[in-house]
Amino acid sequence: MVNPRGRVCRCGSRGCWETEIGSSAVARALKVDSGVEVDLAERLAEVSRPSAGLRTVGRYLGLGLASIVNVLNPEVVVLGGMLRSLYPVVRDEADAVLETSALTAPFEQVRVVVPALGGDAVLVGAAEKAFEAVLADPAGVLATACRDARAALGTAPRRRAAVATDTKVPVQAKASVPA
């Protein structure tokens, strides 16, 4: 929740981040009729100076970002989807609230960016971040994963059995049976 006096959310709570910065909030700030289907990204691209309503949305964006930064301490926050179009318009408001609401150390380490790769940028970035260590050191990551799996299972590493170099097998003497 970012606004205790905000609109009722579909979850039943009041003032959730989605209700304060989501598409409906942006449409209200742009004074788009609720019955009209509009490409909000196109409308936001036309904005040269944000209205009071958009500045309010920007402040709630910054407040929510501060919560994320305080809890997760990310290096980068990538704003995709509709936020990709919103953030450049309300950057000043969002960044100001982020700076005053986030803890100092996490704030100093985080970058808020919009993707340059288009609609799939969030997925591409997440995949790249997830595989970063594997791509940098595949053998090291595999060794660490094996150690972690053994530790979790409580098993010791397998050792290869020593291979016998003497391949001669003793022959047992046959007992002679009288006929």
Order of alpha helices (4+ residues) and beta strands (2+ residues): alpha-alpha-alpha-alpha-beta-alpha-alpha-beta-alpha-alpha
